[in-house]
Amino acid sequence: MTIVEPPPGPLLRESCIPVLETARLVLRVPQIEDAAAIAEHANNRKIAEMTANLPYPYRPADGRAFIEQASASAGTHFAVFHKREQGPEFIGMCGLAVRAGETAPELGYWFGEPFWGRGLATEATRAVIDYAFTETDADRLLGAARVVNPASRRVLEKCGFQWCGAGLCRVKALGASVPVDRFQLDKSTWASLRAWGSTALPRMSMAHH
């Protein structure tokens, strides 16, 4: 992961959240112009039923509402873009938020179905983990995956998360609570395991108020 200078123009709005860059990806604060692309990929029952908060159907208005809420929340939300010669392509979301009753931030992510199975979720997640442990006060991160979602579990495990118990999570798209496996990653474990890091830490640039 590397930290880059932001491009000219209002890409970042007023934000102190950096731009992260990895070998294949750029992660930045979601912008209102991303709403249509977010809705295009989030409007998928397979994705909604594996996340806590995505509605289904997911419409452009939901994307706009998410972006507005994200800018006002205490969480850290990154829109993830795949680098291409013809320009970056939105592929998903990855971020951190504190769940009610917890002090450690929880990692959350979803990626559009066309981008599954290519290691992109793991690459983005590692960048956000590196950011959390190098640029914030977090000393532990939480994660969760539905028991019927082995792909999400593999992402967490490839990033060093360790299983720490089972529980229930309410899924908005289902209107019900479902069993999940819960995971955690301590900063000390991350530091000793950082084997994904023959790659450098992500390049970041800060845009201040």
N, C-alpha and C positions, 0 to 999 in steps of 0.2 A: 504494500500500500504506500502511496506517496501523496503528498499534499501539494496542491497546485494553485497557481495564481488564477483567480476567477477571470473569465472572459470579460471584455468590456460590455457595459450596458447593465440593465437592471435584473440580470439573471438571478441574483441571490436575494433580491429585495433587501430589507434591513434585517440582517441575521448575523449572529455570532457563531452559527454552525458552519463548519468548514466544508470545502469541497474535497472529497476523497477520490483518489485515482488508483486503480490497480492495473494489472497487465491488460485486462479486457474491458474494464468497467470505469464509469464515472458515477459517483454518488453525490447528490446535492439536495438542498432543500426543495421540496415540491413547490411548483409555481402554478398559478391559476390556469396557465396555458397548457398544463399537463393533464387537466381534468378529463378531456376526451380520451386520451390514451390510457389513463388509469381506468376509466369506465370500460373501455373496450376489452381490457384483459381481466378486470375484476368481475365482469359480468359472466361468471362461469360457475355453475353449481359445484363443480369438483373443487374449486378453490374456496368458495364461500363456506362450504360445509367443513373445511379443515381449519378455518380461522374463527376467532372468537367474535369479531366485530363487523365483518363484511356483510352487508345485506345482500339478498338475492330476490329479485333482479337488482343489478347495480347499474344505476343510470348516471349520465353526465352530471346531473344535479347532486348526486351523492359524492362524486369526485370533487366538485367545487366545495361542498360542505365539509368534506374531510380536510381539504387544503386549508380552508379558513379556520377550522378547529385546530388543526395541527400547528398553525402559526401562533395560536393563542395558548397552546398547552405547554406543560412543563416537560413533555417528552421530546425526544430527538428523532425526527423522521427524515429518512433519506429516500428520495426517488432514485432508482437505479437505472442507468443507461448503458447499453452495449455499444462500444466504439465500432463504427463502421466508416468506410471511405466516404459514403454518401451522407454521413452525419450520424450523431448518436441516436439510438433507438431506445425508447422506454421499455423496460422489461419487467419491472416489479418494484416492490417497496421493502425496505428493511429499516428497523429502528429500535429504539429503547423507550420504555415507559414503565412507571412504577404502578404495580397492581395494588388495589386496596388491601390494606393489612400487611403490606410488605415494605421493607426499606430498600432492598436491592432492586435495581432496574431489571425488567424482563425483556429479553430479546424477542422481537416478533418479525415475521417476514412473510411475504407471498410473492410468487413469480408467475407471469403469464404462462399458460400451458405450452405455447410453442418453444419456450426456453427451458423446459424441464430436461433433466438428464444430461446436461452439458457442464456441470460443475459450477455454473454461474451463481447459484444460490450460496454455495459454500464460499466462493471467492468474495461475494458481497458481505456475507456474514462475518468472515474473518476480518475484513476491513473495518466493520463497525465494532467488532470486539477490540481490535487494536486501538481504535479511536477511544472507546470507553475506558480502557485501562491506561492509556497514555495521556489523554486530554481531559478526563473527568476524575472525580473523587471516588468513583466506584471501586470497591475491592472485591465485589462478587457480582456475578450476573446470573439471572434465572432464565430458564427456557421451558417450554412445554410442547408436547406433540400428542395428537390424538393417537390412541393405541392402534387405530386402523390406518395410520399414515407413516409407514416405515421410511419413506423418502425423507420426510421432515426429521425423523429421528436420526437418520444417517447424517444429515447436515450437522445437527448438534454434536453428534459423536465425533465427526471428522474435525470439528472445531474444538475438541477437548472437553466438552460438557460431560458430566458424569450423572448417571441416574440417581435420584435422591428420593423417589417415592411416587406414589400414584395419587390421583385426585380426580375431581370433576371440574369441568369448565363449561360455562354456558355458551352455546353457539347461536348467534343471532339469527343466522339463516335457517336454522332448524327450530328455533324457539324452544330449545331443550338443553339440558346439561348432558355432557357425554364424558366417558372416561378418558383421562389423559395421563401420560407419563410425564413426570416433572424432572428437570435436570438443573444442575448448577455448575458454574465454572468460577473458581477462585482466582484472584489475580496472581497468587503465587504459583498455582498450577499452570496458568497461561504463560507466565514468565519462563517456567522450566520446560514447557512443552512446545514452545513457539517454533515448531519444526516447519510450519508452513512458511517460516520466515527466513528461508534463504532469500525470499522476496523481501524487499525493504518494507519498512513501515510506510503506510500510505502517505503520499504527498498531500498536504493540506494547505488551504489558504483561508484566512479569516476575513469575513466582511462584518465590520462593526457598525453599530448604530451611529 
